């Protein structure tokens, strides 16, 4: 199993390397002020990935801070009550 995981990681690294080498052409990036900046396309792709990942991470953090876990815990309790018989419920209450 370990060998398969290593082979998989190596294939992913090779695929990323091929993707990066194919996207080295310079593209203009227009910032809010000033003239456009010429950067390699792979830099634009990686930056877009990082910004998207950061937004997703912030959404998870805000949801956890807001108490998103409590709602799912309540649903789990309701599901448990619905699937338990009367004897299990009586034992659970004790």
C-alpha positions, -999 to 999 in steps of 0.1 A, spaced: 0 0 0 29 24 8 44 18 -26 11 27 -44 9 59 -24 44 69 -33 38 61 -70 6 81 -68 24 111 -53 51 109 -79 26 109 -107 8 139 -92 42 158 -89 51 149 -125 16 161 -137 20 194 -118 55 198 -133 42 193 -168 13 216 -162 36 243 -149 61 240 -178 32 243 -203 20 275 -187 51 296 -185 40 322 -211 38 357 -199 4 373 -194 -6 408 -184 -21 412 -150 -41 444 -146 -39 457 -110 -61 485 -96 -36 512 -103 -6 515 -126 3 497 -158 -3 460 -163 24 437 -149 37 408 -170 39 375 -150 40 338 -160 5 322 -163 14 296 -138 19 323 -111 -16 336 -119 -31 301 -116 -13 293 -83 -23 327 -68 -60 321 -78 -58 286 -61 -43 302 -29 -69 329 -28 -97 304 -33 -83 281 -6 -80 310 18 -116 320 13 -128 284 18 -107 282 50 -122 314 63 -157 302 56 -150 270 76 -135 291 105 -165 315 105 -190 286 104 -172 269 133 -171 302 153 -208 308 146 -217 274 161 -222 253 130 -213 221 149 -240 226 175 -267 223 149 -254 190 136 -251 176 171 -288 184 176 -297 166 144 -276 136 156 -296 135 189 -329 136 170 -318 108 147 -307 87 176 -341 92 194 -359 83 162 -339 50 158 -338 39 195 -365 19 211 -383 28 243 -359 7 265 -328 23 251 -343 58 255 -351 51 291 -315 39 297 -301 69 279 -321 93 301 -308 78 333 
